[in-house]
Amino acid sequence: MKLWSLEKVLPSLRAHQTARFIATSVSSSSAVHKGIAFEERALLTLHNDLSMSLRRVGGKSDGGVDLTGWWWLPGALGASPMPRVRRIRVFCQCKAERKKISPNYVREMEGVMHRFSVAGVPSHLEEDVPSAEENAPSGAGSPVAVFVSESMFSKNALLHVVSSPVPFVLLHLPPVENVDADGPDEPLRFIGSVVFNPALSRLLGEDVEMRWEFDGRHAAHNGGRPGMWWRGQKLQSWVPSR
């Protein structure tokens, strides 16, 4: 039986541990980079397509929230023929995972929203309002939970969201590498699906709806993309300039 001296074993052991540490660090760094990139993509999509002004939170004390901000929409019509802008508080969670989103993730987001309703919104999640819209009325009722996923939502997750009392937006942004883009910026703008649950529809009112829009530019992407409509007209961005 051949005996190995400690002096001979230690160098190879240290080399193995170092290589393992480097591989783990690279993998972790890659995952963090991917997560940040997906959050930026979600932020851009929510701004351009759903009229939301959000910012990244990040960090270990994010409270289960990746993006936070406001949803800017037309308000009730008054004496003026043009509606006033209204704002609704938004808390968003982003997941760039391969597996389908399960109901557990939805329940976690519900827990975050419930905690905020009971204990209040943490100071680091408070959002400034552009000075031009400081007097814009906030929407009555609960804040809106937005869940953005790179993978599809499971059937059970969808069923849970439909029955949830929390106003929810589910946004599916498929991986960009799987998209046959028409142009350099097209993959980032590709949307798989958007779901508003009944609680959100009640909060927004019957004037706001999501429609699947068709045009020749998106023929390669399932024939179109979702868009927001208000009183039968395409809803443009209501995000105020700072």
C-alpha positions in Angstrom: 0.0 0.0 0.0 1.5 3.3 -1.1 1.4 6.1 1.5 1.1 9.7 0.3 2.9 12.4 2.4 1.0 15.4 3.5 3.5 17.7 1.7 2.6 16.1 -1.6 -1.2 16.0 -1.1 -1.6 19.6 0.2 -0.5 21.5 -3.0 -2.9 19.5 -5.2 -5.7 19.9 -2.6 -5.2 23.7 -2.4 -5.1 23.9 -6.2 -8.4 21.9 -6.4 -10.0 24.2 -3.8 -8.8 27.3 -5.6 -10.1 26.1 -8.9 -13.5 25.2 -7.3 -13.6 28.6 -5.6 -12.9 30.4 -8.9 -15.5 28.4 -10.8 -18.1 29.1 -8.1 -17.3 32.8 -8.1 -17.5 33.0 -11.9 -20.8 31.2 -11.9 -22.2 33.4 -9.1 -20.9 36.5 -10.9 -22.5 35.4 -14.2 -25.8 34.7 -12.4 -25.8 38.2 -10.8 -25.0 39.8 -14.1 -27.8 38.0 -15.8 -30.2 39.0 -13.1 -29.3 42.7 -13.4 -29.5 42.6 -17.2 -33.0 41.0 -16.9 -34.1 43.7 -14.4 -32.9 46.4 -16.8 -34.8 44.8 -19.6 -38.0 44.5 -17.5 -37.6 48.2 -16.4 -37.3 49.3 -20.1 -40.3 47.2 -21.2 -42.6 48.4 -18.4 -41.7 52.0 -19.2 -42.1 51.8 -22.9 -45.1 49.5 -23.1 -47.0 49.9 -19.8 -46.3 53.6 -18.9 -44.5 52.8 -15.7 -41.6 54.8 -14.2 -39.6 52.4 -12.0 -36.1 52.2 -10.5 -34.0 49.2 -9.5 -33.8 48.5 -5.8 -31.3 45.6 -5.5 -29.3 44.5 -2.4 -29.9 42.0 0.3 -32.4 44.3 2.1 -34.7 44.8 -0.9 -37.6 43.2 0.9 -38.4 40.9 -2.0 -38.7 43.8 -4.4 -36.5 44.3 -7.5 -38.1 47.4 -9.0 -40.4 50.1 -7.5 -42.1 53.2 -8.7 -45.3 54.4 -10.2 -47.8 53.5 -12.9 -49.0 56.5 -14.8 -52.5 56.3 -16.3 -55.4 58.6 -17.4 -57.6 59.5 -14.5 -61.3 60.3 -14.4 -62.7 62.9 -16.8 -63.6 66.2 -15.2 -64.8 69.4 -16.6 -61.9 69.3 -19.1 -62.2 66.9 -22.1 -58.7 65.7 -21.3 -58.3 63.4 -18.3 -55.9 64.1 -15.5 -53.0 61.8 -14.9 -53.3 59.4 -12.0 -50.5 57.3 -10.4 -50.6 53.9 -8.8 -47.9 52.5 -6.6 -46.0 49.5 -8.1 -43.8 46.9 -6.6 -42.1 44.5 -9.1 -40.2 41.2 -8.8 -38.1 39.8 -11.6 -37.0 36.2 -12.1 -34.7 35.1 -14.9 -35.0 31.3 -14.4 -35.4 28.4 -16.8 -38.1 26.5 -14.9 -41.7 27.6 -15.0 -42.8 30.0 -12.3 -44.7 28.1 -9.6 -47.5 29.3 -7.3 -44.9 29.6 -4.5 -43.4 32.6 -6.2 -46.8 34.2 -6.4 -47.5 33.5 -2.8 -44.2 35.1 -1.8 -45.1 38.2 -3.7 -48.5 38.2 -2.0 -46.7 38.1 1.3 -44.6 41.1 0.4 -47.7 43.1 -0.6 -49.5 42.1 2.6 -46.5 43.0 4.7 -46.4 46.5 3.1 -50.1 47.0 3.7 -49.7 46.2 7.4 -46.3 47.6 8.4 -46.0 50.2 5.7 -43.5 50.7 2.9 -39.9 50.7 4.0 -38.1 54.0 3.6 -35.6 52.7 1.0 -38.6 51.7 -1.2 -40.2 55.1 -1.1 -40.3 56.7 -4.5 -40.0 60.4 -5.4 -42.7 61.9 -7.6 -41.7 64.2 -10.5 -42.3 67.8 -9.4 -44.6 68.4 -12.3 -46.9 65.7 -11.0 -46.7 66.1 -7.2 -50.4 66.7 -7.1 -51.4 63.8 -9.3 -54.0 61.8 -7.5 -52.9 58.3 -6.4 -55.2 55.4 -7.4 -57.5 54.3 -4.6 -57.0 50.8 -3.3 -54.0 48.5 -3.1 -50.6 49.0 -4.8 -50.0 46.8 -7.8 -47.8 43.7 -7.8 -45.8 43.1 -11.0 -44.1 39.8 -11.6 -41.7 39.7 -14.6 -40.4 36.3 -15.6 -38.0 35.0 -18.3 -39.7 31.6 -18.2 -43.4 30.9 -18.6 -45.9 30.9 -15.7 -47.2 27.4 -14.7 -50.9 26.7 -15.0 -51.3 26.6 -11.2 -49.5 30.0 -10.9 -51.9 31.5 -13.3 -54.9 30.1 -11.5 -53.6 31.4 -8.2 -53.1 34.9 -9.6 -56.6 34.9 -11.0 -58.1 34.2 -7.6 -55.7 36.5 -5.7 -57.1 39.6 -4.0 -53.9 41.4 -4.8 -53.8 43.4 -8.1 -51.3 41.5 -10.3 -49.6 42.0 -13.6 -47.8 39.0 -15.0 -45.3 39.8 -17.7 -43.4 37.1 -19.6 -40.2 38.2 -21.4 -38.7 35.2 -23.2 -34.9 34.8 -23.5 -33.6 37.1 -26.1 -31.2 34.5 -27.5 -34.3 32.5 -28.6 -35.8 35.3 -30.6 -35.2 35.7 -34.3 -35.0 39.5 -34.3 -35.9 41.8 -37.1 -33.4 44.4 -35.9 -30.7 45.0 -33.3 -33.2 46.3 -30.7 -36.1 44.0 -31.5 -35.2 41.1 -29.1 -35.3 43.4 -26.1 -38.8 44.6 -27.0 -40.2 41.1 -27.6 -43.0 40.3 -25.1 -44.4 36.8 -24.6 -47.6 37.6 -22.8 -49.2 40.0 -20.3 -51.8 39.0 -17.8 -54.0 41.3 -15.7 -55.9 39.5 -12.9 -59.5 40.4 -12.0 -58.4 42.4 -8.9 -56.3 44.6 -11.1 -59.0 45.1 -13.7 -61.4 46.3 -10.9 -58.7 48.7 -9.7 -58.0 50.1 -13.2 -61.7 50.3 -14.2 -63.4 49.3 -17.4 -61.7 52.1 -19.5 -58.3 50.4 -19.4 -57.7 47.1 -21.3 -54.9 45.0 -22.8 -55.1 44.1 -26.5 -53.0 42.0 -28.7 -51.8 44.3 -31.5 -50.9 43.1 -35.0 -48.6 44.7 -37.5 -46.3 43.6 -40.2 -43.1 44.4 -38.2 -43.8 41.6 -35.7 -45.0 38.8 -38.1 -42.1 36.6 -36.9 -43.1 37.0 -33.2 -46.4 35.1 -33.0 -48.2 37.8 -35.1 -48.0 40.7 -32.7 -47.5 42.1 -29.2 -49.7 43.3 -26.3 -50.5 46.9 -25.9 -52.6 49.0 -23.5 -55.8 50.8 -24.6 -57.9 53.4 -23.0 -61.5 54.0 -24.0 -60.9 52.3 -27.4 -57.7 54.2 -28.2 -54.1 53.2 -28.1 -52.7 54.4 -24.8 -49.5 56.4 -25.2 -47.0 56.9 -22.4 -48.2 59.0 -19.5 -44.9 59.0 -17.7 -44.1 62.6 -16.7 -40.8 64.2 -17.5 -38.7 65.0 -14.5 
